[in-house]
Amino acid sequence: MEEQGIVEEYYHAELLHKAGYNIVRPLRTLHQKGQQMVIYPVIHAPVMFDLMRAVETGDTSQADIEVLAAAERRECERLLRIYSETLTASTAEEHAHAPIHQLFWHRLTGGRLASFYQDKWVPFPAQPGAEEERQGISFADLLHCQWTINGEEVGEYGQTLAQLIERAQEVLQPDQAALTVIGHGDAHFGNVFLEQQTNYQYFDPAFAGRHAPLLDIVKPYFHNVFATWMYFPQEVEQELSLSVQVQDGRIIVEHNYALTPVRQAILDSKRNYLLPPLLELLRERQALPDNWEEVMRLALLCCPLLTVDLLDVSKRSAAICWLGLSQVMQMGNLALL
């Protein structure tokens, strides 16, 4: 690891610790053969990512839905307390340098979007009895299609992916003054241990810093709830039924993917114990942007669109790709409350 990276890792961990987060802190650095490494303590607590997967596949030997949902509720309370205590104004220049923007705006504008999707072909899933020749649509054409997903027209806030991306590149622009908090920035469950079946302990503060609270909650909101297909594509596909048609410029997707009970419990916790009181806090401090819903929706759509390359056929099938694309449109039009 480069020296600058080590300095930032130490700084971010200490910043979170002082703000009140339960964060795994580096013990020391090790210089060996021209390389530098950060030494962390051994953590014996299970990772929330593994616990969630175990529960949704029927293994409740280490935790069950109520244990995990209760831990989420406790963490919502702690987050609100930290947000309240650390909320302060940042200039546009200060906010522009927050690492969290690398997860959203910089991925939209810095080359990842183009490298994943520009000039690419999006094949349809193979259908029983269909012609052997694989059919599909160019991503360039897909950008301008409207969508119907499971019988529902999706497009209240953005009818096409092109419209949503263009709007996201404007709305998520980092160079904006804002009231900000100290946040982890990337608190998906792969970065969270569960201590004694009770408290979250965070790891990997690469995107931690001072940034808008509405951005801080986005990555865990999506990845801890909606993204099972992203991490377990083969397993999800075994039970997935999905079809795609294009008719008169409208993409019609039918699928049977649904949240498992434990994912729904985490979502319910966030909708009841985090988002409403956070909005109330921000209103009281005159820190709630008029377009707060749009900010969250557009940041959310970046998660399924730009975390992984949906068109990488070595990692995921056409059916999983289309499930991900469907979620992109749904996140961009999500009813948050």
C-alpha positions in Angstrom: 0.0 0.0 0.0 1.3 3.5 -0.8 2.2 5.7 2.2 -0.6 8.2 1.3 -3.1 5.4 1.5 -1.9 4.3 4.9 -2.1 7.9 6.2 -5.7 8.2 4.9 -6.7 4.8 6.4 -5.4 5.9 9.8 -7.0 9.3 9.5 -10.4 7.9 8.5 -10.5 5.3 11.2 -9.6 7.9 13.9 -12.2 10.3 12.5 -14.9 7.7 12.8 -13.8 6.6 16.2 -13.8 10.2 17.6 -17.3 10.7 16.1 -18.7 7.7 18.0 -18.5 4.9 15.5 -17.5 1.4 16.7 -14.7 1.0 14.1 -11.9 -1.5 13.9 -8.8 0.7 14.4 -5.4 -0.1 12.9 -2.7 -1.2 15.4 0.4 -0.2 13.5 2.1 -0.2 10.1 4.6 -2.7 8.9 7.4 -1.8 6.5 8.7 -4.8 4.6 10.6 -5.3 1.4 9.7 -1.9 0.1 6.0 -2.3 0.9 3.8 -0.9 3.7 1.0 -2.8 5.4 -1.6 -1.8 7.9 -1.9 -4.2 10.8 -5.3 -4.7 12.3 -6.4 -6.7 15.4 -7.9 -10.2 14.8 -11.7 -9.9 14.9 -13.6 -13.0 15.9 -17.1 -11.6 15.5 -19.0 -12.8 12.4 -19.6 -10.5 9.4 -23.1 -9.3 8.8 -22.8 -10.2 5.1 -22.3 -13.9 6.1 -25.0 -13.8 8.8 -27.6 -12.3 6.4 -26.9 -15.0 3.8 -27.0 -17.8 6.4 -30.4 -16.6 7.7 -31.9 -16.2 4.2 -30.8 -19.7 3.3 -32.2 -21.3 6.4 -29.2 -21.4 8.8 -30.2 -19.6 12.1 -27.4 -21.2 14.2 -25.7 -17.9 14.8 -28.5 -15.4 14.4 -32.1 -15.1 13.3 -34.2 -12.4 11.7 -35.1 -10.7 14.9 -31.5 -10.6 16.1 -30.3 -9.0 12.9 -33.2 -6.6 12.7 -32.7 -5.5 16.3 -29.0 -4.9 15.6 -30.0 -2.7 12.6 -32.4 -0.7 14.7 -29.8 -0.1 17.4 -27.4 1.1 14.7 -30.0 3.4 13.3 -30.3 5.0 16.7 -26.5 5.4 16.9 -26.2 6.8 13.4 -28.9 9.4 14.2 -27.0 10.4 17.4 -23.7 10.8 15.5 -25.4 12.7 12.6 -26.9 15.1 15.1 -23.6 15.7 16.9 -21.5 16.1 13.8 -23.8 18.0 11.5 -22.1 21.2 10.3 -21.7 23.3 7.2 -19.1 22.4 4.5 -18.1 24.7 1.6 -18.5 23.5 -1.9 -14.8 23.0 -2.1 -14.7 21.0 1.1 -17.6 18.8 0.0 -16.1 18.2 -3.4 -13.1 16.5 -1.9 -15.1 14.0 0.2 -14.1 10.4 -0.8 -17.8 9.3 -0.9 -18.3 11.0 -4.3 -16.0 8.3 -5.8 -18.9 5.9 -5.4 -21.4 8.0 -7.3 -20.7 11.0 -9.4 -17.1 10.0 -10.3 -18.3 6.6 -11.5 -20.9 8.3 -13.7 -18.5 10.8 -15.2 -15.0 9.3 -14.8 -15.0 6.5 -17.3 -16.6 3.6 -15.5 -20.0 4.1 -17.1 -18.4 4.2 -20.5 -16.1 1.2 -19.9 -18.9 -0.9 -18.7 -21.6 -0.1 -21.3 -20.5 2.1 -24.2 -21.0 0.4 -27.6 -22.1 -2.8 -25.8 -24.7 -5.4 -26.8 -27.3 -6.5 -24.1 -28.5 -10.0 -24.9 -31.9 -11.2 -23.9 -32.2 -14.2 -21.6 -32.7 -17.5 -23.5 -36.4 -18.4 -23.6 -37.7 -22.0 -23.9 -38.7 -22.6 -27.5 -37.0 -19.4 -28.8 -34.9 -19.4 -31.9 -31.3 -20.5 -31.4 -30.0 -17.1 -32.4 -29.5 -14.9 -29.4 -31.5 -11.7 -29.5 -30.9 -8.5 -27.6 -30.6 -4.7 -27.8 -27.7 -2.3 -28.0 -27.1 -0.4 -24.8 -27.3 2.8 -26.9 -30.9 1.9 -27.8 -31.7 0.7 -24.3 -30.8 4.1 -22.9 -33.8 5.7 -24.6 -36.5 3.0 -23.9 -39.3 3.3 -21.4 -39.8 0.4 -19.0 -42.6 -1.8 -17.7 -41.6 -4.1 -14.9 -43.9 -6.8 -13.6 -46.9 -5.0 -15.2 -46.0 -1.6 -13.7 -44.9 1.3 -15.8 -41.7 2.6 -14.2 -40.9 6.2 -14.9 -42.5 8.6 -12.5 -39.2 10.5 -12.0 -37.3 9.4 -15.1 -38.8 7.5 -18.0 -35.6 6.4 -19.6 -32.2 5.4 -18.3 -30.6 8.2 -20.4 -32.8 10.8 -18.6 -31.9 9.4 -15.2 -28.1 9.3 -15.9 -28.1 12.8 -17.3 -30.0 14.1 -14.2 -27.7 12.2 -11.9 -24.6 13.7 -13.4 -26.1 17.1 -12.6 -27.7 16.5 -9.2 -24.9 14.4 -7.7 -22.2 17.0 -8.7 -19.8 17.1 -5.6 -19.0 20.8 -5.9 -22.0 21.9 -3.8 -22.0 23.5 -0.3 -23.9 21.3 2.1 -24.6 20.6 5.7 -22.5 17.4 6.3 -21.8 14.7 8.9 -19.0 12.3 9.7 -19.9 9.0 8.0 -18.4 5.7 7.0 -19.7 6.2 3.4 -19.6 2.5 2.4 -21.3 0.6 5.2 -22.5 -2.4 3.2 -22.6 -5.6 5.3 -19.3 -6.8 4.0 -17.7 -4.0 6.0 -19.7 -4.7 9.2 -19.1 -7.2 12.0 -21.7 -8.1 14.6 -20.4 -8.1 18.1 -22.1 -10.4 20.6 -25.2 -10.6 18.4 -25.8 -6.9 19.4 -23.7 -4.1 18.0 -22.3 -3.3 14.6 -18.5 -2.8 14.3 -17.3 -1.2 11.1 -14.2 -1.9 9.0 -12.6 -0.5 5.8 -13.1 3.3 6.1 -11.8 4.0 2.6 -14.7 6.3 1.8 -15.2 7.8 5.3 -15.2 11.5 5.9 -17.4 14.5 6.1 -20.2 14.4 3.6 -24.0 14.8 3.1 -25.9 12.4 5.4 -28.3 11.5 2.5 -25.3 10.1 0.6 -24.0 8.3 3.7 -27.0 6.0 4.0 -27.2 5.1 0.3 -24.7 2.2 -0.1 -26.0 0.2 2.9 -29.6 1.0 1.9 -29.1 -0.7 -1.5 -26.5 -3.3 -0.9 -27.8 -4.7 2.4 -31.3 -5.0 1.1 -31.6 -5.3 -2.7 -28.3 -6.7 -4.0 -28.4 -10.5 -3.3 -28.4 -11.1 -7.1 -25.1 -9.1 -7.3 -23.2 -11.3 -4.8 -24.9 -14.7 -5.4 -25.8 -14.6 -9.1 -25.6 -18.3 -9.7 -27.7 -19.2 -6.7 -30.3 -16.5 -7.4 -30.6 -17.6 -11.1 -31.5 -21.2 -10.0 -34.9 -19.9 -8.8 -35.2 -16.9 -11.1 -37.8 -16.7 -13.9 -37.3 -13.7 -16.1 -38.4 -12.6 -19.5 -37.7 -9.6 -21.6 -39.5 -8.1 -24.6 -39.1 -4.8 -26.5 -42.3 -3.4 -28.0 -42.5 0.1 -29.6 -39.6 1.5 -27.6 -40.7 0.0 -24.3 -38.8 -2.7 -22.5 -41.1 -5.2 -20.8 -39.6 -7.3 -18.0 -41.4 -10.0 -16.0 -39.6 -11.7 -13.1 -40.2 -13.4 -9.8 -37.3 -12.0 -7.8 -38.4 -10.7 -4.4 -36.7 -9.7 -1.1 -36.3 -12.5 1.4 -37.8 -11.9 4.8 -34.5 -11.0 6.5 -33.8 -8.4 3.7 -37.3 -7.0 4.1 -36.7 -6.7 7.9 -33.6 -4.6 7.3 -35.5 -2.4 4.8 -38.3 -2.0 7.3 -35.9 -1.0 10.0 -34.3 1.7 7.8 -37.7 3.0 6.6 -39.0 3.2 10.2 -36.0 3.9 12.4 -33.6 5.8 10.2 -35.0 7.7 7.3 -38.0 9.5 8.9 -36.1 10.7 12.0 -33.1 11.7 9.8 -35.4 13.8 7.6 -36.9 15.3 10.8 -33.5 16.1 12.1 -32.4 17.7 8.8 -35.6 19.8 8.7 -35.1 21.0 12.2 -31.5 22.1 11.3 -32.6 23.6 8.0 -30.3 21.1 6.3 -32.8 19.1 4.2 -32.4 19.9 0.5 -35.6 20.5 -1.4 -34.6 17.7 -3.8 -33.6 15.2 -1.1 -35.7 12.4 -2.7 -34.1 12.9 -6.1 -30.6 12.9 -4.5 -31.2 9.6 -2.9 -32.9 8.0 -5.9 -30.2 9.0 -8.3 -27.4 7.9 -5.9 -29.3 4.6 -5.4 -29.4 3.8 -9.1 -25.6 4.1 -9.3 -25.3 1.1 -7.0 -26.8 -1.6 -9.4 -25.5 0.2 -12.5 -21.9 0.9 -11.6 -20.7 -1.3 -8.7 -20.2 -4.2 -11.1 -20.3 -4.5 -14.9 -23.7 -6.0 -15.6 -22.6 -7.1 -19.1 -19.6 -9.2 -17.9 -20.8 -12.6 -19.1 -18.0 -14.4 -17.2 -19.6 -13.3 -13.9 -23.3 -13.2 -14.5 -25.9 -14.4 -17.0 -28.2 -12.4 -19.3 -31.1 -13.0 -16.8 -29.1 -11.6 -13.9 -28.0 -8.6 -16.1 -31.6 -7.8 -16.9 -32.6 -8.1 -13.2 -29.9 -5.6 -12.4 -30.9 -3.2 -15.1 -34.5 -3.5 -13.9 -33.3 -2.5 -10.4 -31.5 0.5 -11.9 -34.8 1.9 -13.2 -36.6 1.0 -10.0 -34.0 2.7 -7.8 -34.2 5.8 -10.0 -38.0 5.9 -9.5 -38.1 4.5 -5.9 -40.8 5.6 -3.4 -38.6 6.2 -0.4 -41.3 6.5 2.3 
